Amino acid sequence: MNSADKHESVLDRVLVLEMVRVTEAAAIAASELIGRGDEKAADAAAVEAMRKSFDTLYMDGTVVIGEGERDEAPMLYIGEKVGGAPGKGPKIDIALDPLEGTTITAKAGPNALAVLAAAEEGCLLNAPDVYMDKIAVGPGYPEDVISLEKSVTENVEAVAAAKGVKPSEIIVCVLDRPRHAELIAELRGIGCGVVLIGDGDVAGVIATTDEDTTIDMYMGSGGAPEGVLAAAALRCVGGQFNGRLLFRNDDERRRAAKWGIEDLDRIYKLHDLAKGDCIFAATGVTSGSLLDGVKRLRRNGKTIMTTESVVMRASSGTVRWVQGEHRLD
């Protein structure tokens, strides 16, 4: 067996579609609290369901991006071992967000997801829970068309030139936050269309890969862990991503050092965040641009929950859309 075959086999033994069962379980659990106004309860339900589902997978998994450090989170904390074959199954690193969009779920807004990424041991950046400045575009552009070393205007102009349109025809997705006021003003000053989202920047980044969304670029700061999850998705379907960690205080800098981050000003590209063969899976909790949310229906006298999921794999470039029906009776 050559090294390429050996690398391939690590994720082959973890059935790609089995990962969807994990995100489905988290999404269904969180859906029970859509619109109930309780962010913590929705997140806790998703976390517990995802943790239980991992035990059904034949793998020796380690959470590298999760719900926080061990003293902050009861389960799915960074460093926790997951999977049903500890010491026996393939060694897999897991990045996860059981409920990406807790506020969205509590308020019944769009684009809440249950997401995870899986890769061979050592292939996902162990990003600290700090902010990250991000910029992303979908596939089909020249290499390094975007860069955090460029200004906002320079990046828009570069993408517009590569696309063969005017900068004013570019549409950019941005998290609707006060910290982005200057960014939004500069984009609108160029004439760009700005799509503001309340939460869920993993879905915002992935939207750049889907022509139907009409979104060309993603810009702005959000959670670094979500940046790694988004990068794993782009590794599977194509696109470009730059990320740079942002530190507000010495405590956050110490946290970065604890996880092996030495260059605090480094600009991370796609393969720095997620390399090798990757799996990305997501299930919609509430309906949005990427996926339909969980629905509770009655069919033939039985109660069912319907789900929509997507699972992607980098080595094959395969994207599968999965419709699920789950009987509750």
C-alpha positions as MATLAB code, in Angstrom:
seq = 'MNSADKHESVLDRVLVLEMVRVTEAAAIAASELIGRGDEKAADAAAVEAMRKSFDTLYMDGTVVIGEGERDEAPMLYIGEKVGGAPGKGPKIDIALDPLEGTTITAKAGPNALAVLAAAEEGCLLNAPDVYMDKIAVGPGYPEDVISLEKSVTENVEAVAAAKGVKPSEIIVCVLDRPRHAELIAELRGIGCGVVLIGDGDVAGVIATTDEDTTIDMYMGSGGAPEGVLAAAALRCVGGQFNGRLLFRNDDERRRAAKWGIEDLDRIYKLHDLAKGDCIFAATGVTSGSLLDGVKRLRRNGKTIMTTESVVMRASSGTVRWVQGEHRLD';
ca = [
       0.000    0.000    0.000;
       1.493    3.359   -0.985;
       1.197    6.471    1.167;
      -1.659    7.885   -0.923;
      -3.698    4.696   -0.512;
      -2.981    4.664    3.201;
      -4.120    8.283    3.511;
      -7.275    7.511    1.535;
      -8.226    4.592    3.743;
      -8.356    6.600    6.959;
     -11.581    8.376    6.046;
     -12.883    5.467    3.954;
     -13.416    3.516    7.150;
     -15.606    6.278    8.509;
     -18.536    6.108    6.140;
     -19.173    9.578    4.787;
     -22.937    9.288    5.022;
     -22.690    8.222    8.660;
     -21.541   11.752    9.476;
     -24.945   12.992    8.320;
     -26.623   10.914   11.011;
     -24.669   12.932   13.584;
     -25.711   16.342   12.230;
     -29.299   15.113   11.729;
     -29.535   14.123   15.388;
     -28.273   17.520   16.541;
     -30.585   19.406   14.186;
     -33.682   17.453   15.226;
     -32.934   18.013   18.913;
     -32.380   21.749   18.421;
     -35.513   22.074   16.291;
     -37.704   21.340   19.307;
     -36.655   24.759   20.634;
     -37.035   26.881   17.487;
     -38.664   30.192   18.387;
     -38.738   29.431   22.117;
     -36.327   32.245   22.968;
     -33.888   30.038   24.877;
     -30.478   29.958   23.187;
     -28.769   27.918   25.890;
     -31.431   25.201   25.935;
     -31.331   24.853   22.135;
     -27.545   24.598   22.134;
     -27.530   22.095   25.002;
     -30.052   19.868   23.218;
     -27.963   19.859   20.032;
     -24.736   19.159   21.919;
     -26.173   16.189   23.823;
     -27.703   14.640   20.700;
     -24.521   15.049   18.662;
     -22.382   13.574   21.453;
     -24.554   10.444   21.663;
     -24.534    9.980   17.876;
     -20.742   10.011   17.686;
     -20.684    6.829   19.769;
     -22.315    4.939   16.878;
     -19.364    5.625   14.525;
     -16.413    3.280   14.165;
     -13.601    5.745   14.792;
     -11.157    7.006   17.381;
     -12.064   10.673   17.173;
     -10.737   13.762   18.917;
     -12.566   17.074   19.117;
     -10.153   19.796   17.987;
     -12.788   22.518   17.651;
     -15.782   22.224   19.920;
     -17.848   23.789   22.650;
     -14.876   25.214   24.556;
     -12.250   23.937   26.957;
     -12.926   21.128   29.377;
     -13.657   23.406   32.332;
     -16.116   25.428   30.241;
     -18.144   22.695   28.515;
     -19.603   19.444   29.887;
     -19.220   17.599   26.571;
     -17.806   18.009   23.069;
     -15.034   20.106   24.606;
     -11.673   20.519   22.898;
      -9.605   17.384   23.382;
     -12.559   15.103   24.173;
     -12.411   11.629   22.658;
     -15.473   10.642   20.621;
     -16.462    7.635   18.549;
     -17.358    4.037   19.236;
     -13.889    2.517   18.721;
     -11.359    4.273   20.975;
      -7.866    2.905   20.415;
      -9.099    0.704   17.544;
     -10.759    2.813   14.863;
      -9.081    5.297   12.534;
      -7.776    8.427   14.243;
      -9.962   11.309   13.140;
      -9.936   14.989   14.125;
     -13.360   16.597   14.433;
     -14.359   20.245   14.203;
     -17.968   20.834   15.126;
     -20.693   23.274   15.947;
     -23.800   21.367   17.060;
     -25.862   24.538   16.606;
     -24.361   27.217   14.404;
     -26.850   29.990   15.029;
     -28.144   29.711   18.596;
     -29.732   33.176   18.425;
     -31.216   32.350   15.030;
     -32.830   29.233   16.460;
     -34.179   31.004   19.534;
     -35.765   33.657   17.291;
     -36.805   31.262   14.473;
     -34.609   33.090   11.949;
     -32.999   31.612    8.806;
     -29.775   29.638    8.258;
     -29.278   27.828   11.585;
     -27.270   24.650   11.007;
     -25.782   21.643   12.761;
     -22.307   21.270   11.255;
     -19.143   19.230   11.525;
     -15.923   18.622    9.640;
     -13.721   15.545    9.886;
     -10.176   14.955    8.693;
      -7.188   12.755    9.325;
      -5.385   13.443   12.586;
      -3.487   16.743   12.441;
      -5.217   18.112    9.325;
      -7.546   20.701   10.923;
      -6.211   23.854   12.549;
      -6.814   23.793   16.283;
      -8.125   27.357   16.264;
      -8.654   29.131   19.597;
     -12.090   30.507   20.378;
     -11.335   34.071   19.287;
     -12.454   36.257   16.408;
     -11.066   35.822   12.910;
     -11.005   38.345   10.075;
     -12.280   36.474    7.001;
     -12.611   36.848    3.275;
     -13.869   34.150    0.900;
     -14.914   33.575   -2.693;
     -16.261   30.535   -4.492;
     -14.546   28.421   -7.171;
     -13.460   29.511  -10.630;
     -11.192   32.462   -9.836;
      -7.425   32.836  -10.410;
      -5.274   31.759   -7.462;
      -4.882   34.408   -4.746;
      -7.548   36.657   -6.271;
      -8.351   37.683   -2.697;
      -6.011   38.545    0.166;
      -6.327   40.093    3.607;
      -3.198   42.057    2.709;
      -5.334   44.031    0.218;
      -7.883   46.694    1.077;
     -11.606   46.025    0.830;
     -11.807   48.016   -2.387;
      -8.789   46.235   -3.908;
     -10.333   42.831   -3.198;
     -13.654   43.802   -4.743;
     -11.908   45.208   -7.810;
      -9.818   42.033   -8.209;
     -12.875   39.755   -8.043;
     -14.828   42.012  -10.396;
     -11.975   42.016  -12.935;
     -11.691   38.216  -12.766;
     -15.451   37.897  -13.210;
     -15.533   40.435  -16.034;
     -17.964   42.824  -14.367;
     -17.903   46.249  -12.727;
     -17.098   46.429   -8.983;
     -20.614   47.813   -8.475;
     -22.015   44.477   -9.703;
     -20.337   42.476   -6.948;
     -22.499   41.286   -4.036;
     -20.864   40.748   -0.648;
     -22.219   38.883    2.386;
     -21.429   40.465    5.776;
     -22.503   39.708    9.336;
     -24.792   42.485   10.561;
     -22.706   43.755   13.471;
     -21.765   47.271   14.676;
     -18.082   46.372   14.231;
     -18.676   46.099   10.483;
     -20.031   49.634   10.009;
     -16.886   50.897    8.229;
     -16.667   47.766    6.064;
     -20.306   48.106    4.995;
     -19.861   51.820    4.280;
     -16.813   51.163    2.080;
     -18.602   48.413    0.149;
     -21.648   50.566   -0.461;
     -19.367   53.443   -1.416;
     -18.028   51.270   -4.247;
     -21.611   50.511   -5.223;
     -21.588   46.876   -4.065;
     -24.709   45.095   -2.981;
     -24.383   44.049    0.669;
     -26.309   41.043    1.984;
     -26.491   41.369    5.767;
     -27.001   38.227    7.834;
     -27.831   38.156   11.520;
     -25.768   35.076   12.336;
     -24.443   31.884   10.793;
     -21.275   32.852    8.961;
     -20.500   29.238    7.957;
     -23.574   29.370    5.725;
     -22.504   32.850    4.610;
     -19.122   31.597    3.395;
     -20.627   28.546    1.682;
     -23.132   30.812   -0.078;
     -20.272   32.129   -2.234;
     -20.059   28.706   -3.904;
     -23.710   28.664   -5.021;
     -24.616   30.846   -8.017;
     -28.276   30.795   -7.018;
     -27.498   32.939   -3.943;
     -25.941   35.634   -6.229;
     -23.344   36.218   -3.459;
     -19.821   36.718   -4.828;
     -17.783   37.312   -1.675;
     -17.868   36.983    2.085;
     -16.111   39.593    4.254;
     -15.834   40.467    7.918;
     -14.920   39.059   11.289;
     -16.535   36.138   13.069;
     -15.558   33.147   15.182;
     -12.278   31.436   14.317;
     -13.738   27.934   14.871;
     -16.448   28.711   12.312;
     -13.676   29.791    9.947;
     -12.143   26.318   10.077;
     -15.531   24.688    9.451;
     -16.157   26.955    6.467;
     -12.668   26.250    5.113;
     -13.324   22.502    5.293;
     -16.463   22.989    3.197;
     -14.579   25.055    0.621;
     -11.893   22.366    0.442;
     -14.620   20.021   -0.769;
     -16.347   22.217   -3.350;
     -13.679   24.738   -4.299;
     -13.088   28.350   -3.439;
     -10.577   30.573   -1.690;
     -10.377   31.696    1.924;
      -8.110   33.949    3.979;
      -8.327   34.194    7.753;
      -6.366   36.137   10.367;
      -6.894   35.706   14.101;
      -7.967   38.798   16.024;
      -7.034   39.196   19.691;
      -8.789   41.604   22.039;
      -6.690   41.016   25.165;
      -3.774   39.101   26.692;
      -6.043   36.293   27.848;
      -6.951   35.515   24.234;
      -3.280   35.641   23.229;
      -2.440   33.164   25.997;
      -5.258   30.924   24.796;
      -3.764   30.948   21.308;
      -0.334   30.022   22.681;
      -1.897   27.105   24.569;
      -3.102   25.639   21.258;
       0.247   26.121   19.541;
      -0.421   29.409   17.733;
       2.898   31.304   17.658;
       2.558   33.808   14.794;
      -0.336   35.980   15.940;
      -0.408   37.988   12.693;
      -0.349   35.060   10.283;
      -2.761   35.028    7.369;
      -4.167   31.518    7.012;
      -5.196   30.258    3.607;
      -7.557   27.419    2.836;
      -5.023   24.596    3.123;
      -3.606   26.033    6.347;
      -6.986   25.599    8.003;
      -8.101   22.295    6.481;
      -5.724   20.045    4.572;
      -5.723   16.496    3.270;
      -8.962   14.649    2.752;
     -11.868   16.346    4.542;
     -15.504   15.572    5.131;
     -17.994   18.356    5.755;
     -21.564   17.646    6.834;
     -24.423   19.974    7.693;
     -28.123   19.631    8.457;
     -30.539   22.550    8.410;
     -32.181   23.461   11.698;
     -34.094   26.430   10.289;
     -34.561   26.967    6.564;
     -32.073   29.182    4.761;
     -29.999   29.730    1.636;
     -28.158   26.417    2.000;
     -30.654   23.937    3.453;
     -34.289   23.533    4.478;
     -34.890   23.305    8.185;
     -36.379   20.497   10.249;
     -40.127   20.062    9.851;
     -42.587   18.073   11.993;
     -45.325   16.475    9.879;
     -48.171   13.960   10.184;
     -48.313   11.297    7.464;
     -50.663    8.340    7.514;
     -51.366    8.909   11.177;
     -47.665    8.931   12.106;
     -45.491   11.814   13.267;
     -42.284   12.281   11.291;
     -39.474   14.811   11.238;
     -38.019   15.705    7.856;
     -34.452   16.928    7.437;
     -32.275   18.202    4.635;
     -28.521   17.733    4.786;
     -25.436   18.092    2.661;
     -22.263   16.034    2.941;
     -19.109   16.781    0.969;
     -15.758   15.079    0.531;
     -12.566   16.779   -0.610;
     -10.753   13.796   -2.168;
     -13.588   12.992   -4.568;
     -15.208   16.415   -4.851;
     -18.517   14.668   -4.185;
     -21.463   16.649   -2.837;
     -24.503   14.683   -1.700;
     -27.845   16.193   -0.743;
     -29.692   13.989    1.722;
     -33.415   14.134    2.439;
     -34.336   12.339    5.637;
     -37.584   11.183    7.232;
     -37.427   10.225   10.912;
     -40.402    8.490   12.572;
     -41.109    9.562   16.097;
     -43.941    7.179   16.983;
];
